């Protein structure tokens, strides 16, 4: 109870400080800002501009170059020896999870408490430079993520631009069901049940009504290894997943799947999902379809590393990480598209820039990872042409890092400056 009161107090202070800041700056919302730095990285070309200036008016970028116009009365911010980048994108987050037992926290913690924690998690992610995220399921908190998104959009609390799915969809006894608990206690699943195409359509319609931007489906699980081979039962057929894709498309949405291996990953690719998240095991045919349909894989290495290194972690976690690394290198060689998502939540929010480091460590070039994050990520979140690049008419979502991420991708773990939509969210010394 004491901890809950502290959380409520912290959330109240966030709301109050945000209101004060918005009130004080309301008459300056459209004033011009010139951001200057030693370097700016063009994500699409990989070209480094030096020196670099960005003219921001309101929430949009007006001009970018070595020198831009400084309108009368404009504010100048010289960040010095840093590299300017578009805001980072995390295509797989769980704002409603925090480190600890996932099964127990979703049972023991109330939805109001989890919503307060989600507000704090959104703030932490933004302060780490993530100006846009895709929330991949509230894990039993229903459509509470809609309230968090709407509060951010209204300027009441700080946080990234969010695309969210509400509760994920799962079969009875599936990956996120309460399978380990006494059935007589009727512990609720962390996802919403749908056992056939008709039920899937009904659930999607309800989630859309409650504010979902896209649909998250659990397609595989539970993962097991037998004789060093991955076995992961599929949960929906290709036809059932296609029903989900078609229903979401009817109102302009998409479907993303949790799918670690075959044949579930193949069914997902055949159905034309928006992304295959985790994507540990992909057959040649699945790879062909992903390339043909431009379906990105979202590897989520950081969460795999986290679970593999927990004290007393089962051997399965280390086996999964080793298998995943090997398969990832094969996927790179095959040329499938990627997006960057960390699965943050089980590990601390605001620390997920390690995903960039791991994707480089396991075989991708730094520029390719940045393009996967910012170009593919913007498309995946439905923000193509609005975020992911520092260009005129794009949102002024800007971060600054020391050094060059092309030389050392780990600089993304030390974001020094964060602007979202022309509002400076973080300004200070480089984090160490």
C-alpha positions in Angstrom: 0.0 0.0 0.0 2.9 2.4 0.8 4.5 1.6 -2.6 1.2 2.3 -4.4 0.7 5.6 -2.6 4.3 6.6 -3.7 3.5 5.6 -7.3 0.3 7.6 -7.2 2.1 10.6 -5.8 4.8 10.4 -8.5 2.2 10.1 -11.2 0.4 13.2 -9.8 3.6 15.2 -9.8 4.2 14.1 -13.5 0.7 15.4 -14.4 1.1 18.7 -12.5 4.6 19.4 -13.8 3.5 18.7 -17.3 0.5 21.0 -17.0 2.7 23.8 -15.6 5.2 23.4 -18.5 2.4 23.4 -21.1 0.8 26.4 -19.6 4.0 28.3 -19.5 4.9 27.5 -23.0 1.5 27.7 -24.6 2.2 31.1 -26.2 5.5 29.9 -27.6 4.4 26.6 -29.1 5.1 27.8 -32.7 8.2 29.8 -32.0 11.3 28.8 -34.1 14.2 26.8 -32.7 17.6 26.2 -34.4 19.4 23.1 -33.2 23.1 23.1 -34.0 25.6 20.2 -33.5 28.9 19.0 -34.9 27.2 16.3 -37.0 23.9 15.0 -38.4 23.4 11.5 -39.8 21.2 11.1 -42.9 19.6 7.7 -42.2 18.6 6.9 -45.8 22.0 7.6 -47.4 24.4 7.2 -44.5 25.9 10.6 -45.2 27.2 12.6 -42.3 26.6 16.3 -42.5 29.1 18.4 -40.6 28.4 20.9 -39.1 24.7 20.6 -38.9 21.7 22.8 -38.2 18.0 22.0 -38.0 15.3 24.7 -38.1 12.2 23.7 -36.1 8.9 25.6 -36.2 6.2 24.3 -33.9 6.2 20.5 -34.1 7.8 20.2 -37.5 11.2 20.4 -39.1 11.4 23.3 -41.6 15.0 23.0 -42.9 18.1 20.9 -42.4 21.7 21.6 -43.6 25.1 22.8 -42.7 23.5 26.2 -42.2 19.8 27.1 -42.0 17.9 30.4 -41.7 17.7 31.9 -38.2 14.4 33.7 -38.1 14.0 36.8 -36.1 13.3 35.9 -32.5 14.3 32.3 -32.9 15.9 30.3 -30.1 19.3 28.8 -30.8 20.6 25.6 -29.1 24.2 24.6 -29.7 24.7 21.0 -28.6 28.4 20.9 -29.4 30.3 17.7 -30.3 27.4 15.4 -30.8 25.6 13.6 -33.6 21.9 14.5 -34.4 19.6 11.6 -35.2 15.9 11.0 -35.6 14.2 9.8 -32.5 14.7 6.1 -31.8 11.9 3.7 -32.4 11.2 0.5 -30.4 8.8 -1.7 -32.4 8.2 -4.2 -29.5 7.6 -2.9 -26.0 5.4 -3.8 -23.0 4.7 -0.7 -21.0 2.6 -2.7 -18.6 5.3 -5.0 -17.5 8.3 -4.5 -15.3 11.2 -6.7 -14.0 9.9 -9.6 -11.9 7.6 -12.5 -12.3 5.4 -11.7 -15.2 2.7 -14.2 -14.2 2.6 -12.9 -10.6 2.6 -9.2 -11.4 -0.3 -9.5 -13.7 -2.3 -11.4 -11.0 -1.2 -9.5 -7.9 -1.1 -5.9 -9.3 -4.3 -4.0 -10.0 -4.9 -2.5 -13.4 -4.8 1.1 -11.9 -1.4 0.4 -10.4 -0.1 -1.2 -13.6 -1.4 1.9 -15.5 0.6 4.2 -13.3 3.7 2.1 -13.8 3.1 2.2 -17.6 3.0 6.0 -17.5 6.4 6.0 -15.7 7.7 3.4 -18.2 6.7 5.6 -21.1 8.5 8.5 -19.6 11.7 6.4 -19.0 11.7 5.2 -22.6 11.2 8.8 -23.9 14.1 10.1 -21.8 16.3 7.3 -23.3 15.6 8.7 -26.8 12.7 6.5 -27.9 10.2 9.0 -29.4 8.0 6.3 -31.0 7.0 2.8 -29.8 4.7 -0.1 -30.6 3.1 -1.5 -27.4 2.7 -5.2 -28.0 0.0 -6.1 -25.5 -1.0 -5.0 -22.0 -0.6 -8.6 -20.7 -4.0 -8.7 -19.0 -4.7 -5.0 -18.6 -7.2 -4.8 -21.4 -7.4 -1.5 -23.1 -5.7 0.5 -20.4 -2.9 1.4 -22.8 -5.4 3.6 -24.7 -5.6 5.8 -21.7 -1.8 6.1 -21.6 -1.6 6.9 -25.3 -4.3 9.5 -25.1 -2.8 11.2 -22.1 0.5 11.4 -24.0 -1.2 12.8 -27.1 -3.0 15.4 -25.0 0.3 16.5 -23.5 -0.7 15.5 -20.0 2.3 13.2 -19.4 5.6 12.7 -21.3 6.0 9.7 -23.5 6.7 8.4 -27.0 4.3 8.4 -29.9 2.4 5.1 -29.3 0.8 2.5 -31.5 -0.9 -0.1 -29.3 -2.8 -3.3 -29.5 -4.7 -3.5 -26.2 -4.8 -7.1 -24.9 -3.2 -9.6 -27.2 -5.1 -12.5 -28.7 -4.4 -16.2 -27.7 -6.1 -19.6 -27.7 -7.4 -21.4 -24.7 -4.4 -23.0 -23.0 -2.1 -21.0 -25.3 1.2 -19.2 -24.8 -0.1 -16.5 -22.4 -2.8 -18.5 -20.6 -2.5 -19.1 -16.9 -1.5 -22.7 -17.4 0.7 -23.1 -14.3 -2.0 -22.1 -11.8 -4.6 -24.1 -10.0 -7.5 -24.2 -12.5 -10.0 -24.1 -9.7 -8.9 -20.6 -9.0 -9.9 -19.4 -12.5 -6.8 -17.2 -12.9 -7.3 -15.1 -16.0 -5.1 -15.3 -19.1 -2.8 -12.5 -19.9 -4.4 -12.4 -23.4 -8.0 -12.5 -24.8 -9.3 -15.9 -25.9 -10.2 -16.5 -29.5 -10.4 -20.1 -30.6 -11.5 -19.9 -34.3 -11.9 -17.3 -37.1 -15.3 -16.1 -35.9 -14.1 -15.5 -32.4 -10.9 -13.8 -33.7 -13.1 -11.3 -35.7 -15.3 -10.6 -32.7 -12.3 -9.9 -30.5 -10.7 -7.7 -33.0 -13.9 -5.6 -33.4 -14.0 -5.2 -29.6 -10.4 -4.2 -29.4 -10.8 -1.7 -32.2 -13.8 -0.2 -30.3 -11.6 0.1 -27.2 -8.9 2.0 -29.1 -6.4 -0.5 -30.5 -4.2 0.8 -33.4 -3.2 -2.7 -34.5 -3.7 -6.3 -33.4 -1.3 -8.6 -31.6 -1.7 -12.3 -31.9 0.2 -15.1 -30.2 0.9 -17.6 -32.9 3.4 -20.0 -31.3 4.4 -21.5 -27.9 5.4 -23.0 -25.6 9.0 -23.2 -27.0 10.9 -26.4 -26.2 14.2 -28.0 -27.4 14.5 -31.6 -28.2 17.9 -32.9 -29.4 19.0 -29.3 -30.1 15.9 -28.7 -32.3 13.3 -26.0 -31.6 9.7 -27.2 -31.3 7.0 -24.6 -30.9 3.3 -25.5 -31.5 1.4 -23.2 -33.7 -1.9 -21.7 -32.3 -3.7 -20.5 -35.4 -3.9 -21.8 -39.0 -3.0 -19.7 -42.0 -6.8 -19.3 -42.7 -7.4 -18.1 -39.1 -4.6 -15.6 -39.3 -5.8 -14.4 -42.7 -9.2 -13.8 -41.1 -7.5 -11.6 -38.5 -5.4 -9.7 -41.2 -8.6 -9.1 -43.3 -10.6 -7.9 -40.3 -7.9 -5.5 -39.1 -7.4 -4.2 -42.7 -11.1 -3.4 -42.9 -10.6 -0.5 -40.5 -7.0 0.3 -41.5 -5.2 -1.8 -38.9 -2.6 -4.5 -39.2 -1.7 -7.7 -37.3 1.6 -8.4 -35.7 2.4 -11.9 -34.4 4.5 -13.4 -31.7 6.0 -16.3 -33.6 9.2 -18.0 -32.8 9.3 -21.0 -35.2 7.8 -23.2 -37.9 5.1 -23.8 -39.0 3.6 -20.8 -37.2 6.0 -18.4 -38.8 5.1 -19.8 -42.2 1.4 -19.4 -41.6 2.0 -15.8 -40.5 3.9 -15.0 -43.6 1.3 -16.7 -45.8 -1.5 -14.6 -44.1 0.4 -11.4 -44.8 0.9 -10.1 -41.2 2.7 -6.8 -40.7 5.6 -8.2 -38.7 6.9 -11.5 -37.3 8.2 -10.8 -33.8 11.0 -12.9 -32.3 11.3 -14.8 -35.6 13.8 -17.3 -34.3 13.2 -20.1 -36.9 12.3 -19.2 -40.5 12.1 -21.8 -43.2 13.3 -21.0 -46.8 9.7 -20.6 -47.9 8.9 -18.3 -45.0 12.0 -16.2 -45.8 10.9 -16.0 -49.5 7.5 -14.8 -48.5 8.8 -12.2 -46.1 11.1 -10.8 -48.8 8.3 -10.8 -51.3 5.7 -9.2 -49.0 8.2 -6.9 -47.2 7.3 -8.4 -43.8 10.0 -7.5 -41.3 11.4 -9.7 -38.6 11.7 -8.1 -35.1 14.4 -10.2 -33.4 14.1 -8.9 -29.7 17.6 -10.0 -28.7 17.7 -8.0 -25.5 15.0 -9.8 -23.8 16.5 -13.2 -24.8 19.8 -12.1 -23.4 18.2 -10.9 -20.2 16.4 -14.2 -19.5 19.4 -16.3 -20.5 21.6 -14.5 -17.9 19.2 -14.5 -15.0 20.5 -16.5 -12.0 19.2 -20.0 -12.2 17.8 -19.6 -15.7 16.7 -22.8 -17.3 19.0 -24.2 -19.9 16.3 -23.6 -22.5 17.0 -19.8 -22.3 20.7 -20.2 -23.2 19.8 -22.7 -26.0 17.3 -20.3 -27.4 19.7 -17.4 -27.5 22.4 -19.5 -29.2 20.0 -20.9 -31.7 18.6 -17.4 -32.3 22.0 -15.9 -33.0 22.8 -18.7 -35.5 19.5 -18.3 -37.3 19.8 -14.5 -37.3 23.0 -14.6 -39.3 21.3 -16.9 -41.8 18.4 -14.4 -42.1 20.8 -11.5 -42.7 22.5 -13.4 -45.4 19.1 -14.2 -47.0 18.3 -10.5 -47.1 15.0 -10.4 -45.2 13.8 -7.0 -43.9 14.2 -6.2 -40.2 12.8 -3.7 -37.7 14.2 -3.1 -34.2 12.2 -4.1 -31.1 13.6 -5.0 -27.7 10.6 -6.6 -25.8 11.4 -4.2 -23.0 9.3 -4.6 -19.8 10.6 -7.8 -18.4 13.9 -5.8 -18.1 14.0 -2.1 -17.1 12.4 0.5 -19.4 14.9 3.1 -20.7 17.7 0.5 -21.2 16.6 -1.0 -24.4 19.1 0.7 -26.7 21.2 -2.4 -26.1 19.1 -4.0 -28.9 21.1 -2.0 -31.4 24.3 -3.2 -30.0 23.3 -6.8 -30.1 22.0 -6.7 -33.7 25.4 -5.3 -34.7 27.3 -7.8 -32.5 25.5 -10.7 -34.2 26.1 -9.5 -37.8 24.4 -6.4 -39.0 26.2 -3.2 -40.0 25.5 -0.2 -37.8 23.8 1.8 -40.7 21.7 -1.2 -41.6 20.4 -1.5 -38.0 19.7 2.3 -37.9 17.8 2.0 -41.2 15.9 -1.0 -39.9 14.9 0.9 -36.8 14.1 4.3 -38.3 12.9 3.6 -41.9 11.3 0.2 -41.4 10.1 1.1 -37.9 8.4 4.2 -39.2 6.5 2.2 -41.8 5.6 -0.6 -39.3 4.1 2.0 -36.9 2.2 3.7 -39.7 4.3 6.9 -39.5 6.1 6.6 -42.8 7.0 10.1 -44.1 6.5 11.6 -40.7 9.2 10.2 -38.4 12.5 8.2 -38.8 14.3 10.9 -40.8 15.4 14.5 -40.2 13.8 16.1 -43.2 11.5 19.1 -43.8 7.9 18.5 -42.9 8.8 15.6 -40.7 8.0 15.7 -37.0 10.8 17.4 -35.0 11.7 14.2 -33.2 15.4 14.6 -32.6 18.0 13.0 -30.4 21.7 13.7 -29.9 24.4 11.2 -29.0 28.1 11.5 -28.4 30.4 10.4 -31.2 29.1 8.6 -34.3 26.8 5.5 -34.2 28.4 4.4 -37.5 31.7 3.9 -35.6 30.3 2.8 -32.2 26.6 1.8 -32.1 26.7 1.8 -28.3 26.5 5.7 -28.3 22.8 5.1 -28.7 22.8 4.0 -25.0 24.0 7.5 -24.0 21.4 9.9 -25.4 22.1 13.5 -24.3 19.2 15.4 -25.8 15.6 14.5 -26.7 13.1 16.6 -28.6 9.7 15.2 -29.6 7.4 17.2 -31.8 9.4 20.4 -31.2 9.3 20.1 -27.4 12.5 19.6 -25.6 12.0 16.6 -23.3 15.6 16.2 -22.2 18.5 18.6 -22.3 21.7 18.1 -20.4 25.0 16.4 -20.3 25.6 13.1 -22.0 24.5 10.1 -19.9 27.3 7.8 -18.7 
